[in-house]
Amino acid sequence: MINSVAIQGVKGSFHHIVSQQYFDANINVNEFLTFDEVVDSVLDKKSDAAIMAIENSIAGSILPNYALIDSQGLHIVGEHYLDIQHHLMALPNQRIEDIKEVHSHPMALLQCKAFLKNHPHIKLVEDRDTAEVAARIHKENIKNIAAIASKLASELFELDIIAESIQTIKHNETRFFIVKSKNSEIPTEDINKASIKFELDHKRGSLATILNVLSDCKLNLTKIQSLPKIETPWKYAFFVDITFETYSDYAKAKSIMEIMAQDFKVLGEYKNAKQ
């Protein structure tokens, strides 16, 4: 039973929106400004679960979050995809010509690069969280500074949207993991996706051999991400997402990979959100 969830950011952030969509509007939300604090909240049992952004369709994977989930022994119990619409917002009765600076998370600034380039008079300032900037502008009544955040943030903090959907690519989606400190209680028959991690020797064809195992066992590779091992230069861990129709096919592949790969680890078994 999940009664509380930890998020990076404040109410009005995209993590907050995911908490409402994945769970419901009544879930108790614990707000933190860093993912390290989010993870600690789960490990210290102050939150039942956490929501962590893991990749974006424009900006790519969020590698530090993969590393956090792995190193802290968290278990992925679900995933959620959110359509990300970035809006430029500020205190009422201001035009874009009045804006001198825009503050937002580096990822949001990156995703809105083309729009911002058309307004060279605006200084770009990296900040910790999209919605937290919106809250600060409202609380401190800051003029001539805009935030890039969600529509929910504009409503919560009474800001006017100066420009809608300013992200460079209009279909901008972020994938989020739902993580817990223990394995989920999802019934086997409902599991059709898994996230795994393994390491391989520097031998020709070693990765191809693992990929052949996935293919032979009727598994579909949906993502592969390499992450360098800091303590071992030029050695990499592979994070892989796979989907399957039957759990028995996955179980067969898993038993083979446990023998063939080094440090094989299941990060999570859950339901595919893209069905």
N, C-alpha and C positions, 0 to 999 in steps of 0.2 A: 504494500500500500504506500503510495507516494502522496504525502501531504505538503511537502515543501520542496522547492527547487531553487538551486543557486544559478544566477546569471551574471555574466560580465556586462556591466552597464547599469543604467537606472531604468525606471519605468518610462516607456516610450521608445526604448531601444529595440532593435530587431530581435535580440534575445528575449526580451519581454513579450514581443508579439508571438514568438514561437511558443513560449510557455502557455499562452492563452489558446493557441491553436492546437497544440499537441495534447495538452491536459485540458484545462478549462479556465474561465476567467476568475474562478474562485481559488485557484491554487495559491498557496502562500509563496511569495517570491522574495528571496534573499538577494540583495543587490551587492555586487563587488566591482571594483574598478579594474582588477587584474584576473587573468585566468588562474594564476597561482593561488589566489585567495579563494576562487571558486572551487578549485580542487581540494584545498585544505578544508573547506566547509563540509564537503562530502566525507572526507577521510576522518574528520573530527565528529561526524554524525550530527552536525548542526543543520545539514540539509539532506533530504532523502535521495536526491538526484541532482544532476547538473546538466545544463545545456551548453554545448560548446560548438561554435562555428568551426568547420573543418575544411571547407573549400568553397571557392566562389567561381562562377562560370566565366568571369572576366579576369580576375586577379590570380586565380589558381589556388593551390593548397596552402593551408596555414600550418606550416611544418612544426612550429613550436607546440601546437596543440596535439599533434600526433605523438611527439616526444613526451609530453606530459601524461597523456593517457597510458602510454607504454610504461614509462618509468615509475608511475605511481600505482600501477596495478589496477587501474580502473577497468570496468566492464561496459562495453557498448551494449545497450539494451534496446535502442531504437534510433531512427533517423527521421529527419523532417526537412523538406525543401521549402524555402520561402522566396517568393518573388520580391526582389529588393527594388523599391522605388525611392530614389533619393530626391528630396525636395530642398530648395534653397529657401530659408525662412528667417525672419527678423521681426523686431517689434513693429506694431502697426504703423501705417502711414509713411512707409519708406519705399523708395524705388531702388532698383539695382544700381543706379548711378550714385545713390547715397551710401552704398556699402563700401567700406574701405578695407575690411578684412573678412575672410571667411574661415571659421575654425571648425575642424572636424577630425575624425579618426583618419589616419593615413590611408587606410583602405578605401574609405569613402572619397577622399580627395583624388585618389588614383582612378577610381571608377568614374569620376566626373571630369576627368582631365580635359577633354575636348571642349566642354561647355566653359570651363573656367579659363581656358586659353583665349576665348573670345572676349574676355573681360580683363584685360591686362592691368587695369587700375586696381584690381582687388588683390590684396596680399593673402597668400595661403599660409595658414598656421595649423600645424599638426597638433591634435589634442587627444585626450584619452578615450573619449566616448562621444558618439554622435548626439544622443539624447541628453547627456550631461551638459553639453554646451548649450543646448536649447534651454535647459532648466536654469543655467547660470544667467543667460541673457534675460530671461523672464524675471528671475529673482533680483538681479542687480540693476534691472532696467537699462541695459547697455544698448545704446544706439550706434548705428554705423557699423555694426558687426553682425554677420549672419552665421547661421549654422546650416549644415547639411544633415538632414535627419528624416525620420519617417513622418507620415501624415499624423500618426497617433501622437508623436512628440509635439507637433504644432498645435494639436487640440488640447493636450494636457497642459501646455505651457503658454497658451494664448498668443501664439505667434502667427503672423501672416505669411502665407506661402508666396514668395516673390516669383519663383519659377518652379514649375512642376517637372518631375521625372527628368532630371538633368544628367542622369548616368549616360555614358557614351553609347553603350549598347542597351537598347530598350528592354530586351529580355535578359534581365540580370538576376541570376538565381544563386542563392547561397544554401549550402547543405550543412545541416547541424546534426551533431550526435547527442543523444541522450545517454548519459553515463551514470553508473552507480558503483558503489564499492564492492558489491557482490553480484554474482551472476543473476540474470533475470529468471523469472519463473515462466517464461513464454513456452507454451506447449510445443513439442517438437514438430507437430504437424503444421504449425503456423510459421515456423522458421524457414525462410527461403533466401536468406542473404547472410554473409559472414564477412568479418574483417579479420585478417590474419597477418602475422609478421614472421619473417624468417631471415636468416643470413645464409650466404653461400660462399663456398671456396672460390678462389680466383682460378677457375678451370674453364676451359673453352666448352661452351654448351651447357654449363650448369643451370643457368636460368631457363634456357630453352627446354631442358629436361623437366623442370618443375611445371612449366607452362603446358607441356605435353601431357603431364599427369592430369592437370585440370581439364584439358580437352577430352582425354580418354574417358574421364569420369563424368562427362556431360555437364561440366561446370562452365559458366560464362564469366570471363574476366571483365569486370566493369571499371576497375581502376588499379594502377600500379604506381607506387610512389617510392623512390629510394631516398634514404636519409643517411648521411654519413655518420659513422661511429666515431665520436670525438676522441675516445680513448684509444682507438686503433686507426691510425691514418690510412686512408685509401681503402678502407673496408666499409661496406654499406649494408644496412638493413633494408629489407623490402616490406612495404606495407601494401597489402593487396585486398581488394574487395571482390567477392565472387557471389554470383547468384546461381540458384539451382531450383529444379522442379521438385525433386524428392530429397529428403534429408539423408537417405541411405547412400545416394550418390556422393554427397558431400562427406559423409562419414568415411566412405571408402577412400576418397582422395586425401582426407585428413590423416588417416592411418599411414598412408604411403609417404606423405610429406613429412610426417614426424620422424620417419627413418632417414629420408634423403636430405632434408635441410637441417641447418644448424640453428639452435635456439628457436625452434618453431613454437609459436604462441598464438592462441586464439584470443583476439581482443574483444570479440563480441559475435553473438549469433542472434539475429533479429529478423523482423519482417521488412521486406523490401517496400520502401515508400513510393517507388516509381512503377507500380504495377498498373 
